[in-house]
Amino acid sequence: MTTSPRRIAPLLLIALLGGCSFDAFTYTVDRYGTAKENLVHLGCRDAYAVYDRPDAGAMLVVTNGANEALSPLCGGLAELPKPERMRRVARLFLDETSDRPACQITRETEVTALHTEFNYRCPPPKPPRTAKR
């Protein structure tokens, strides 16, 4: 069975309007497909999705069209440029949501216009203290 251009066109349009190429989509699904969604808020009722892979020392921060359209109207942290907001969300996630404030972000990669991946490194856990006799 052949696929007609009529069937492919809507899928291409959705991928392009969503700021996601097929390569980026495949990478995201392969790397973060089983990761749980965590929501982080900067203010103004915005919501950024964070998909964390502690085993890989990586997280994907995802914004959306509504956040991007409304951020200039919100003020405060929501008014920052998108790259800075994405960094703040990643830092907030490590500090507050996942309770790993000692972790350091080591790399930032824009996967698509709405998806940014952050790599991080955490210090090894301290061994439990043993009771002295």
C-alpha positions as a Python dict, from the first residue, in 0.01 Angstrom:
ca = {
    (1, 'M'): (0, 0, 0),
    (2, 'T'): (139, 340, -95),
    (3, 'T'): (101, 649, 117),
    (4, 'S'): (-54, 941, -64),
    (5, 'P'): (76, 1296, -25),
    (6, 'R'): (-267, 1383, 121),
    (7, 'R'): (-196, 1157, 417),
    (8, 'I'): (161, 1276, 473),
    (9, 'A'): (95, 1653, 439),
    (10, 'P'): (-101, 1693, 767),
    (11, 'L'): (166, 1503, 959),
    (12, 'L'): (441, 1720, 815),
    (13, 'L'): (245, 2035, 895),
    (14, 'I'): (193, 1925, 1256),
    (15, 'A'): (562, 1843, 1296),
    (16, 'L'): (672, 2176, 1148),
    (17, 'L'): (423, 2388, 1342),
    (18, 'G'): (510, 2205, 1661),
    (19, 'G'): (873, 2304, 1618),
    (20, 'C'): (978, 1944, 1586),
    (21, 'S'): (1157, 1770, 1301),
    (22, 'F'): (1117, 1397, 1258),
    (23, 'D'): (1480, 1347, 1372),
    (24, 'A'): (1419, 1554, 1687),
    (25, 'F'): (1091, 1371, 1751),
    (26, 'T'): (1259, 1031, 1716),
    (27, 'Y'): (1548, 1137, 1942),
    (28, 'T'): (1310, 1271, 2205),
    (29, 'V'): (1089, 962, 2207),
    (30, 'D'): (1386, 723, 2207),
    (31, 'R'): (1565, 904, 2490),
    (32, 'Y'): (1275, 1029, 2705),
    (33, 'G'): (978, 815, 2601),
    (34, 'T'): (956, 632, 2934),
    (35, 'A'): (1047, 929, 3157),
    (36, 'K'): (776, 1068, 3384),
    (37, 'E'): (653, 1422, 3314),
    (38, 'N'): (725, 1674, 3592),
    (39, 'L'): (571, 2021, 3576),
    (40, 'V'): (768, 2328, 3683),
    (41, 'H'): (613, 2675, 3704),
    (42, 'L'): (792, 3008, 3682),
    (43, 'G'): (481, 3221, 3727),
    (44, 'C'): (180, 3353, 3540),
    (45, 'R'): (21, 3005, 3531),
    (46, 'D'): (285, 2877, 3290),
    (47, 'A'): (385, 2513, 3292),
    (48, 'Y'): (709, 2367, 3164),
    (49, 'A'): (735, 1990, 3130),
    (50, 'V'): (1059, 1831, 3248),
    (51, 'Y'): (1148, 1474, 3155),
    (52, 'D'): (1434, 1351, 3370),
    (53, 'R'): (1677, 1066, 3304),
    (54, 'P'): (1898, 1050, 3617),
    (55, 'D'): (2059, 733, 3483),
    (56, 'A'): (2186, 936, 3185),
    (57, 'G'): (2243, 1262, 3372),
    (58, 'A'): (2007, 1439, 3135),
    (59, 'M'): (1672, 1615, 3132),
    (60, 'L'): (1452, 1758, 2860),
    (61, 'V'): (1272, 2086, 2932),
    (62, 'V'): (970, 2152, 2712),
    (63, 'T'): (783, 2478, 2670),
    (64, 'N'): (474, 2531, 2453),
    (65, 'G'): (318, 2790, 2227),
    (66, 'A'): (96, 2933, 2500),
    (67, 'N'): (395, 2992, 2730),
    (68, 'E'): (582, 3162, 2449),
    (69, 'A'): (288, 3380, 2346),
    (70, 'L'): (201, 3491, 2701),
    (71, 'S'): (548, 3525, 2856),
    (72, 'P'): (598, 3891, 2747),
    (73, 'L'): (272, 3983, 2924),
    (74, 'C'): (350, 3814, 3256),
    (75, 'G'): (644, 4000, 3401),
    (76, 'G'): (891, 3856, 3650),
    (77, 'L'): (1075, 3538, 3556),
    (78, 'A'): (823, 3459, 3282),
    (79, 'E'): (936, 3772, 3097),
    (80, 'L'): (1296, 3651, 3059),
    (81, 'P'): (1416, 3539, 2715),
    (82, 'K'): (1330, 3176, 2639),
    (83, 'P'): (1684, 3034, 2681),
    (84, 'E'): (1710, 3190, 3028),
    (85, 'R'): (1363, 3062, 3125),
    (86, 'M'): (1456, 2711, 3015),
    (87, 'R'): (1777, 2731, 3227),
    (88, 'R'): (1577, 2853, 3528),
    (89, 'V'): (1330, 2568, 3488),
    (90, 'A'): (1614, 2312, 3473),
    (91, 'R'): (1775, 2460, 3784),
    (92, 'L'): (1442, 2476, 3972),
    (93, 'F'): (1377, 2115, 3883),
    (94, 'L'): (1710, 2002, 4028),
    (95, 'D'): (1683, 2227, 4335),
    (96, 'E'): (1321, 2181, 4434),
    (97, 'T'): (1133, 1915, 4242),
    (98, 'S'): (1396, 1641, 4247),
    (99, 'D'): (1578, 1758, 4563),
    (100, 'R'): (1922, 1742, 4402),
    (101, 'P'): (2060, 2094, 4459),
    (102, 'A'): (2423, 1978, 4450),
    (103, 'C'): (2395, 1872, 4085),
    (104, 'Q'): (2562, 2098, 3830),
    (105, 'I'): (2433, 2157, 3478),
    (106, 'T'): (2718, 2081, 3240),
    (107, 'R'): (2566, 2125, 2894),
    (108, 'E'): (2266, 2281, 2723),
    (109, 'T'): (2143, 2180, 2377),
    (110, 'E'): (1843, 2323, 2195),
    (111, 'V'): (1680, 2018, 2037),
    (112, 'T'): (1393, 2217, 1877),
    (113, 'A'): (1248, 2564, 1926),
    (114, 'L'): (1040, 2426, 2215),
    (115, 'H'): (1270, 2154, 2357),
    (116, 'T'): (1603, 2204, 2535),
    (117, 'E'): (1812, 1921, 2674),
    (118, 'F'): (2033, 1974, 2978),
    (119, 'N'): (2307, 1739, 3089),
    (120, 'Y'): (2404, 1743, 3453),
    (121, 'R'): (2646, 1583, 3695),
    (122, 'C'): (2573, 1506, 4057),
    (123, 'P'): (2824, 1433, 4331),
    (124, 'P'): (2829, 1072, 4446),
    (125, 'P'): (2598, 1005, 4739),
    (126, 'K'): (2765, 1013, 5078),
    (127, 'P'): (2788, 674, 5247),
    (128, 'P'): (2561, 632, 5547),
    (129, 'R'): (2725, 712, 5877),
    (130, 'T'): (2783, 418, 6103),
    (131, 'A'): (2723, 439, 6474),
    (132, 'K'): (3035, 446, 6690),
    (133, 'R'): (3064, 186, 6962),
}
